[in-house]
């Protein structure tokens, strides 16, 4: 499962996916530690996401929609 970090008071904090809320600024990491990149976003913002919506999925995973932060 991917690791999720939320920006809190200018520091990145590990959180569980279900703790993320719309308006949070997050970044995601692959299980091997590489940052998740969103290829069609500007290069500077490819790994940091301002969350617009959180969608729980049946398999226990969570899908986030958002925009570059």
C-alpha distances in whole Angstrom, upper triangle without the diagonal:
4,7,9,13,16,20,22,26,25,22,18,17,13,13,10,10,13,15,15,19,21,22,20,19,15,14,10,9,7,6,10,11,12,13,12,16,17,20,23,23,25,24,25,22,19,17,18,18,20,19,21,19,16,16,14,14,15,12,10,8,10,12,14,18,20,22,22,23
4,6,10,13,16,19,23,22,19,15,14,11,11,10,9,13,14,13,17,19,20,17,16,12,10,6,5,5,5,9,9,10,9,9,12,14,17,20,20,22,21,21,18,16,13,14,14,17,16,19,18,15,15,15,15,17,14,12,10,10,11,12,15,17,19,19,19
4,7,10,14,16,19,19,16,12,11,7,8,8,8,12,12,12,16,18,19,15,14,10,8,6,5,7,7,10,8,10,9,10,13,15,19,21,20,22,21,20,18,16,12,13,14,16,15,19,18,16,17,16,17,19,17,14,12,12,13,13,16,17,19,18,18
4,7,10,13,16,16,13,10,8,6,6,7,6,10,10,9,12,14,15,11,10,7,6,5,7,9,10,13,11,12,10,10,13,15,18,20,19,21,20,19,16,15,11,11,11,13,12,16,15,13,15,15,16,19,17,15,12,11,12,11,14,14,16,16,15
4,7,9,13,12,9,6,5,4,6,8,9,12,10,9,12,14,14,10,9,5,5,6,8,12,13,15,12,13,11,12,14,16,19,21,19,20,19,18,15,15,11,10,10,12,12,16,16,15,17,17,19,22,21,18,15,14,15,13,15,15,16,15,14
4,6,10,10,8,6,5,6,7,9,10,12,9,8,10,12,11,7,6,4,7,9,12,15,17,19,16,16,14,14,16,17,21,22,19,20,20,18,15,15,12,10,10,10,10,14,15,14,17,17,20,23,22,19,17,15,15,13,15,14,15,14,12
4,7,6,6,5,6,9,10,13,13,15,12,11,12,13,11,7,6,6,8,12,14,18,20,21,18,18,15,16,17,18,21,22,19,20,19,17,14,15,13,10,10,10,12,15,17,16,20,21,24,27,26,23,21,18,18,15,17,15,15,14,11
4,6,5,6,7,10,11,14,15,16,13,12,13,14,12,9,8,10,12,15,17,21,22,24,20,21,18,19,21,22,25,26,23,23,23,20,18,19,16,13,14,13,14,17,18,18,22,22,25,28,28,25,23,20,21,18,19,18,18,17,14
4,6,8,10,13,14,18,19,20,16,15,16,17,14,12,11,13,15,18,20,24,25,26,23,24,21,22,23,24,28,28,25,24,24,21,19,21,19,16,16,15,17,20,21,22,25,26,29,32,32,28,26,24,24,21,22,20,20,19,15
4,7,10,13,15,19,19,21,18,16,17,18,15,12,11,12,13,17,19,22,24,25,21,21,19,20,21,22,25,26,23,22,21,18,16,19,16,13,15,14,17,20,22,22,26,27,30,33,32,29,27,24,24,21,22,20,19,17,13
4,6,10,12,16,17,19,16,15,17,18,16,13,11,11,12,15,16,20,21,22,18,19,17,19,20,22,25,26,23,23,21,18,17,18,15,13,15,15,17,21,22,22,25,26,28,31,30,27,25,23,23,21,22,20,20,18,15
4,7,9,13,14,17,14,13,15,17,15,12,10,8,9,11,12,16,17,18,15,16,13,15,17,19,22,24,21,21,20,17,16,16,13,11,13,14,15,19,20,19,22,23,25,28,27,23,21,19,20,18,19,18,18,16,14
4,6,10,12,14,11,11,14,16,16,12,11,9,10,11,13,16,17,18,15,17,15,16,19,21,24,26,23,24,23,21,18,19,15,13,14,15,16,19,20,18,21,21,23,26,24,21,19,18,19,17,20,19,20,19,16
4,7,9,12,10,11,14,17,17,13,12,10,10,10,11,14,14,15,13,15,14,15,18,20,23,25,23,24,23,22,19,19,15,14,15,16,16,19,19,17,19,19,21,23,21,18,16,15,17,16,19,19,20,19,18
4,6,8,6,8,11,14,15,11,12,9,10,10,12,14,15,17,15,17,15,16,19,20,24,26,24,25,25,23,20,20,16,15,14,15,14,17,16,14,16,15,18,20,19,15,14,13,15,14,17,17,19,19,18
4,5,5,7,11,14,16,13,14,11,12,11,12,14,14,17,16,18,16,16,19,20,24,26,24,26,26,25,22,21,17,16,16,16,14,17,16,12,14,12,14,16,15,11,10,10,13,13,16,18,20,21,20
4,5,6,9,12,14,11,12,10,11,10,12,13,14,17,16,17,16,15,17,18,22,23,22,24,24,23,20,19,16,15,13,14,12,14,12,9,10,9,11,14,13,10,8,6,9,9,13,14,17,18,18
4,6,8,11,14,12,14,13,14,14,16,17,18,21,20,21,19,18,21,21,25,26,24,27,27,26,23,22,19,18,16,15,13,14,12,8,9,8,11,13,13,9,9,7,10,10,14,16,19,20,20
4,6,10,12,10,12,11,13,14,16,18,19,22,20,22,19,19,21,22,25,26,25,27,27,25,22,22,19,17,15,14,12,14,12,10,12,11,14,17,17,13,12,10,12,12,15,16,19,20,18
4,7,9,7,9,8,11,12,15,17,18,21,20,20,18,17,18,18,22,23,21,23,24,22,19,19,16,14,11,11,8,10,9,7,10,11,14,17,17,14,12,9,10,9,11,12,15,16,15
4,6,6,9,10,13,14,18,20,22,25,23,23,20,19,20,20,23,23,21,23,24,23,19,20,17,15,12,10,7,8,7,7,10,12,15,18,19,16,15,11,12,9,11,11,14,16,15
4,6,9,10,14,15,19,22,24,26,24,24,21,19,20,18,22,21,19,21,23,22,18,18,17,14,11,8,5,5,5,7,10,13,16,20,21,18,16,13,12,9,9,9,11,14,13
4,7,9,13,16,19,22,25,27,24,24,20,19,19,18,22,21,18,20,21,19,16,17,16,12,10,6,5,6,8,10,14,16,20,23,24,22,19,16,14,11,11,9,10,12,10
4,6,10,13,16,19,21,24,21,21,18,17,18,17,21,21,18,19,20,18,15,16,14,10,8,6,6,8,10,10,14,16,19,23,23,20,18,14,14,11,11,10,11,12,10
4,7,10,14,17,20,22,19,18,15,14,15,15,18,18,15,16,17,15,11,13,10,7,6,4,6,10,12,12,16,18,20,24,24,21,18,15,14,11,11,9,10,9,7
4,7,10,14,16,18,15,15,11,11,12,13,17,18,15,16,16,14,11,11,8,6,5,6,7,11,12,12,15,16,19,22,21,19,16,13,13,10,11,10,11,10,9
4,7,10,13,15,12,11,8,8,9,11,14,16,14,15,14,13,10,9,6,5,6,9,10,14,15,14,16,18,19,22,21,19,16,14,13,11,12,11,12,10,10
4,7,10,11,9,9,6,5,8,10,14,16,15,16,15,15,12,10,7,8,9,12,12,15,15,14,16,16,17,20,19,17,13,12,12,10,13,13,14,13,13
4,6,8,6,5,4,5,9,12,15,18,17,18,16,16,14,12,9,11,12,15,16,19,19,17,18,18,19,21,19,18,14,14,14,14,16,16,17,16,16
4,5,5,5,6,6,10,13,15,18,18,20,18,19,17,14,11,14,15,18,18,21,21,19,19,19,18,21,18,17,14,14,14,15,17,18,19,18,19
4,5,7,9,10,14,16,19,22,22,24,22,22,20,18,15,17,18,21,21,24,23,21,21,20,19,21,18,16,14,15,16,17,20,21,23,22,22
4,6,9,11,14,17,19,22,22,24,21,22,21,18,15,18,20,23,23,26,26,24,24,23,23,24,21,20,18,19,20,20,23,23,24,23,24
4,6,9,12,16,18,21,20,21,19,19,18,15,13,15,17,20,21,24,24,23,24,23,23,25,22,21,18,19,19,19,21,22,22,20,21
4,6,9,13,14,18,17,18,15,16,15,12,10,13,16,19,20,23,24,22,23,23,23,26,23,22,19,19,19,18,20,20,20,18,19
4,6,10,12,15,14,15,13,13,12,9,6,9,12,16,17,20,20,20,21,22,22,25,23,21,18,17,16,15,17,17,16,14,15
4,7,9,12,12,14,12,13,11,8,6,9,10,14,15,18,18,17,18,19,19,22,20,19,16,15,13,13,14,14,14,13,14
4,6,9,9,10,9,10,9,5,5,8,10,14,15,17,18,18,20,21,21,24,23,22,18,17,15,14,14,13,12,11,13
4,6,6,9,9,11,8,5,7,9,9,13,14,15,16,17,18,20,20,24,23,22,18,17,14,12,11,11,10,9,12
4,6,8,8,11,10,7,9,12,13,16,17,18,20,20,21,23,23,26,25,25,22,20,17,16,15,14,12,11,15
4,7,8,11,10,8,11,13,13,15,17,17,19,20,21,24,24,27,27,27,23,21,18,16,14,13,11,10,14
4,6,8,7,6,9,10,10,13,14,16,18,19,21,24,24,28,27,27,23,21,18,15,13,11,8,7,10
4,6,6,6,10,11,12,14,16,18,20,22,24,27,28,31,31,30,26,24,21,18,16,14,10,8,10
4,5,5,9,10,13,15,18,20,22,24,26,28,29,32,31,30,26,24,22,19,18,16,13,10,12
4,6,8,9,11,14,17,19,22,23,26,28,29,33,32,30,27,24,22,19,18,15,12,9,10
4,6,6,8,10,13,16,18,19,22,24,26,29,28,27,23,21,19,16,14,12,9,5,6
4,6,8,11,14,16,18,19,21,23,24,27,26,25,21,19,17,14,14,12,10,7,9
4,7,10,12,15,17,17,19,21,22,25,24,23,19,17,15,13,13,12,10,8,9
4,7,10,13,15,15,18,20,22,25,24,23,19,17,15,12,12,10,8,6,6
4,6,9,11,12,15,17,19,23,23,21,17,14,12,9,8,6,6,5,5
4,7,9,11,14,17,20,23,24,22,19,15,13,9,8,5,5,6,5
4,6,7,11,14,16,20,21,19,16,12,10,6,6,4,7,9,9
4,7,10,14,16,20,21,20,17,13,11,7,6,5,7,11,11
4,7,10,13,16,18,16,14,10,8,6,5,7,10,13,14
4,7,10,13,15,13,11,7,6,5,7,9,13,15,16
4,6,10,12,10,9,6,5,6,8,12,15,18,19
4,7,9,7,6,4,6,9,12,15,18,21,22
4,6,6,5,6,7,11,13,17,20,23,24
4,6,7,9,11,14,17,20,24,26,28
4,6,9,11,15,18,21,24,26,28
4,7,10,13,17,20,23,25,26
4,7,10,14,17,20,21,22
4,7,10,13,16,18,19
4,7,10,13,16,17
4,7,10,12,13
4,7,10,12
4,7,9
4,6
4
